[in-house]
Amino acid sequence: MNLASLRKAIKKGNYEWKKHTLIRLAERNISQDSILEVILKGEVIEDYPEDQPFPSCLIFKMIENKPSHAVVSLDAQNQKVYIITAYEPTLDKFEPDFKTRRK
């Protein structure tokens, strides 16, 4: 994932929240602003270059002492980001660093 291009598109406002994402954020009491912060300041912990229709990645950042994940894809040709989902990772699926998936 070209993180610089992804962040540039976010800063320009060239992004779209998937309906699923907005529903999940409301259910999980996660703000849109906090997820934008994850994208703008977090680190890519998994890359999915083969995803369709656009490559995507999983980004991690601690927000207010809580781990946060965002899955986003980038339409590089149109410089548009799609925010696919966001959640607080759990220890049943991730190691205590919240970056490494449990096997």
HUMOQUI-V50157 format. One record per residue. N is the residue number from 0. RES is the residue in three letters. PSI is psi as a letter, one per 20 degrees, with the letter a starting at -180 (none if undefined). OMEGA is omega in degrees with one decimal (NA if undefined). NEAR is the number of other ideal C-beta (glycine too) atoms within 10 Angstrom. Layout:
N:RES:PSI:OMEGA:NEAR, N:RES:PSI:OMEGA:NEAR
//
This chain:
0:MET:p:175.8:20, 1:ASN:n:-174.6:12, 2:LEU:h:179.2:16, 3:ALA:g:178.5:8, 4:SER:g:179.6:13, 5:LEU:g:-178.3:25, 6:ARG:h:177.8:15, 7:LYS:g:179.3:13, 8:ALA:g:178.3:21, 9:ILE:g:-178.6:18, 10:LYS:h:178.4:12, 11:LYS:i:-178.3:11, 12:GLY:j:179.6:7, 13:ASN:m:178.7:14, 14:TYR:q:-178.1:18, 15:GLU:p:174.7:12, 16:TRP:p:173.5:17, 17:LYS:q:-179.3:15, 18:LYS:g:178.4:8, 19:HIS:g:-178.3:11, 20:THR:g:-178.6:22, 21:LEU:h:177.2:13, 22:ILE:g:-178.9:12, 23:ARG:g:178.1:15, 24:LEU:g:179.3:19, 25:ALA:g:179.2:10, 26:GLU:h:-174.5:9, 27:ARG:j:179.6:10, 28:ASN:l:179.0:7, 29:ILE:p:-178.4:20, 30:SER:q:175.8:12, 31:GLN:h:179.5:14, 32:ASP:h:-179.5:9, 33:SER:h:179.2:16, 34:ILE:h:174.5:25, 35:LEU:h:176.8:17, 36:GLU:g:176.2:16, 37:VAL:g:-177.3:23, 38:ILE:g:-175.6:23, 39:LEU:h:-173.3:14, 40:LYS:i:-176.4:12, 41:GLY:a:179.4:19, 42:GLU:q:176.8:11, 43:VAL:p:179.3:13, 44:ILE:i:173.5:18, 45:GLU:p:-179.8:15, 46:ASP:p:179.9:13, 47:TYR:m:-175.0:14, 48:PRO:h:-177.4:9, 49:GLU:i:-179.8:7, 50:ASP:q:179.6:13, 51:GLN:q:6.5:8, 52:PRO:i:-179.4:8, 53:PHE:q:175.7:19, 54:PRO:q:179.9:18, 55:SER:r:178.9:22, 56:CYS:r:176.5:22, 57:LEU:p:-177.9:21, 58:ILE:p:-179.1:24, 59:PHE:q:170.3:19, 60:LYS:q:172.0:20, 61:MET:p:177.8:12, 62:ILE:o:-179.2:17, 63:GLU:l:178.5:8, 64:ASN:j:175.9:5, 65:LYS:p:176.7:12, 66:PRO:q:178.2:19, 67:SER:q:176.4:22, 68:HIS:q:172.2:21, 69:ALA:p:174.0:23, 70:VAL:p:-177.0:19, 71:VAL:q:174.6:27, 72:SER:q:-177.6:21, 73:LEU:p:170.0:24, 74:ASP:n:-174.2:15, 75:ALA:h:-178.1:14, 76:GLN:g:-178.4:7, 77:ASN:j:-179.4:10, 78:GLN:l:179.5:14, 79:LYS:p:-179.9:17, 80:VAL:p:174.2:25, 81:TYR:p:179.1:17, 82:ILE:o:-169.1:23, 83:ILE:g:176.8:20, 84:THR:r:178.2:16, 85:ALA:q:-176.6:25, 86:TYR:r:172.7:18, 87:GLU:o:-177.6:13, 88:PRO:q:-178.7:19, 89:THR:q:-177.2:10, 90:LEU:i:176.5:10, 91:ASP:h:-180.0:6, 92:LYS:i:-177.7:10, 93:PHE:q:173.8:17, 94:GLU:r:-178.2:12, 95:PRO:i:175.8:8, 96:ASP:i:-178.0:10, 97:PHE:j:178.7:20, 98:LYS:h:-174.2:15, 99:THR:p:177.7:11, 100:ARG:q:173.6:12, 101:ARG:q:-179.9:9, 102:LYS:none:NA:4
//
